[in-house]
Amino acid sequence: MEDEADQINDQEKQLRNEMLFTLSERDRGTLAIVVTSNERKRKALYHFLKGHLNEYIFFDLDLTAHTYTSLYRGLQELLPKTVLQSEPVQYLVSVTGLESSLYKTEDGRIEFS
């Protein structure tokens, strides 16, 4: 019987393989959202993808210092034209700092933009 750690490792391997399959050799832009439980896991996943998806140029975009209610708008304003206009798909953009785009509603609750 597998213990819990082995099951988690198997699940993570399966998720990583699914990400590779989904992101490999795309012929049009694709949005994939991945939420990790901590920064260490985010960095490990980033390095894993970078090591396996050699067909892309990786571009990092940190939104920590920005607040947007539209991710699309943030990408349009902050990504260089070379990234936005690449044909065929040449870049994998890693966006971090989305938590800075949380906002409070009038009743004081915090919601995602």
C-alpha positions in Angstrom: 0.0 0.0 0.0 1.4 3.4 -1.0 1.8 5.9 1.7 0.4 9.5 1.4 3.8 11.0 0.3 4.1 8.5 -2.6 0.5 9.3 -3.7 1.3 13.1 -3.7 4.5 12.5 -5.7 2.5 10.4 -8.2 -0.2 13.1 -8.5 2.5 15.8 -9.0 4.2 13.8 -11.7 0.9 13.2 -13.5 0.0 17.0 -13.3 3.5 17.9 -14.6 3.1 15.5 -17.5 -0.4 16.9 -18.3 1.1 20.4 -18.3 3.9 19.4 -20.7 1.3 17.8 -23.0 -1.0 20.9 -22.9 1.8 23.4 -23.4 4.0 21.5 -25.9 4.3 22.9 -29.5 1.3 25.2 -29.3 0.2 26.8 -32.6 -1.8 29.6 -30.9 -1.7 31.4 -27.6 -3.0 29.4 -24.6 -3.7 30.5 -21.1 -2.9 28.0 -18.4 -3.4 29.0 -14.8 -1.4 27.1 -12.1 -1.8 27.8 -8.4 0.9 26.5 -6.1 0.9 26.3 -2.3 4.2 28.1 -1.9 7.0 29.8 -3.7 9.3 26.8 -3.5 6.8 24.7 -5.5 6.2 27.5 -8.0 10.0 27.8 -8.7 10.4 24.0 -8.9 7.5 23.8 -11.5 8.9 26.7 -13.4 12.4 25.1 -13.7 10.8 21.8 -14.6 8.8 23.4 -17.5 11.8 25.4 -18.6 13.9 22.3 -18.7 11.3 20.4 -20.8 9.7 23.0 -23.1 12.8 23.9 -25.1 10.7 25.2 -28.0 9.8 28.4 -26.1 11.6 31.5 -24.9 10.6 32.0 -21.3 9.6 35.5 -20.3 8.9 36.5 -16.7 6.3 39.1 -15.8 6.0 40.2 -12.2 2.8 42.1 -11.5 3.6 42.6 -7.8 4.0 46.3 -8.2 0.9 46.7 -10.3 -2.9 46.4 -9.7 -5.1 45.4 -12.6 -8.7 44.4 -12.7 -8.0 42.7 -16.1 -5.2 40.3 -16.7 -5.6 40.9 -20.4 -5.1 44.6 -20.0 -2.0 44.0 -17.8 -0.5 41.7 -20.4 -1.2 44.2 -23.2 0.4 47.1 -21.3 3.4 45.4 -19.8 4.6 42.7 -22.3 7.0 43.8 -25.0 5.7 43.9 -28.6 8.1 41.1 -29.5 6.2 38.8 -27.1 2.7 40.0 -28.0 3.3 39.8 -31.7 5.3 36.6 -32.0 4.1 34.2 -34.7 4.0 31.3 -34.3 3.9 31.0 -30.5 7.5 31.5 -29.4 7.1 32.6 -25.7 6.0 31.1 -22.5 5.1 33.9 -20.2 5.3 33.2 -16.5 3.2 35.7 -14.6 3.7 36.2 -10.8 2.4 38.7 -8.3 -1.3 38.3 -9.3 -2.2 38.5 -5.6 -1.4 42.2 -5.7 -4.4 42.6 -8.0 -6.9 41.6 -5.3 -9.3 44.3 -4.4 -11.8 45.1 -1.7 -15.5 45.4 -2.5 -17.7 48.0 -0.9 -18.8 45.7 1.8 -15.2 45.1 2.9 -14.8 41.6 1.5 -11.7 40.9 -0.6 -12.4 39.4 -4.0 -10.3 38.4 -7.0 -10.4 40.9 -9.8 
